[in-house]
């Protein structure tokens, strides 16, 4: 198994559940990637390099407080990105 930041998986999962497709929020690839990257930069990275480590990290990431922290980071990042879009023509 290669080294992986499992926080990224949770951020992407929650982005798709909470932000993607919401009215008034652009979900083009550029805005999606910017939002996810900005949220990740404000969250603790949780890496795993083995199957056992992945199980332990995924257990930590299933904690409701961790998921709430990820949700707050995503909402904050989305407001920032939507306030400063970098798409062409805007």
URJOVEN-V964118 format. One record per helix or strand of 3 or more residues. SS is the DSSP state (alpha for helix, beta for strand). FROM is the first residue (numbers start at 1). TO is the last residue. If there is no record, write none. Layout:
# URJOVEN-V964118
ss = (SS & SS)
from = (FROM & FROM)
to = (TO & TO)
This chain:
# URJOVEN-V964118
ss = (alpha & alpha & alpha & alpha)
from = (6 & 29 & 51 & 64)
to = (19 & 41 & 61 & 83)
